[in-house]
Amino acid sequence: MTRWRAKRRYEANRRFGERADEALVAISILKAKRDGIDLEQSEDDLRAKLESGRHLLEQIRDALDEDPNADPYELAIAEQIQENAITARSRLVGDFDDLIEVMEAAEETLTYQQGLDDVREKLKEISETANRTSRDSINRMRGTLANGTR
């Protein structure tokens, strides 16, 4: 893999993880509001972060459902999630559908919804998988550079 491709893959991994992290922040803000703690965040920003998280869940769900238009990176993360799951792939797709519905409800009402704890756990798993994939890519690129090969 060329350095340019490795760098592009690393950037894609990092952005994917950041999107999951932003959705996690939005969920935490909703939870704080529910608990009576007011945090400064505009409704538009909060809604955008929740929407981004929902899109991320949709992308992974589509990859789990073996969508031919799924990005190879999304397929790799979906495969990692499937390997860590104890349920069948079809049940996992259904679980993602449930998580997406919860995110849609939170997006519309901007209130903490029952089920957001499950969304938070899944987004953490996605973020950790994306970060691990980024670190692995960087380590491979460093090894390639150290060996002087492409």
Secondary structure, DSSP 8 states (H G I E B T S, - for coil): --HHHHHHHHHHHHHHHHHHHHHHHHHHHHHHHHTT------HHHHHHHHHHHHHHHHHHHHHHTT-TTS-HHHHHHHHHHHHH-SS-HHHHHHHHHHHHHHHHHHHHH-S--TTHHHHHHHHHHHHHHHHHHHHHHHHHHHHHHHHT--
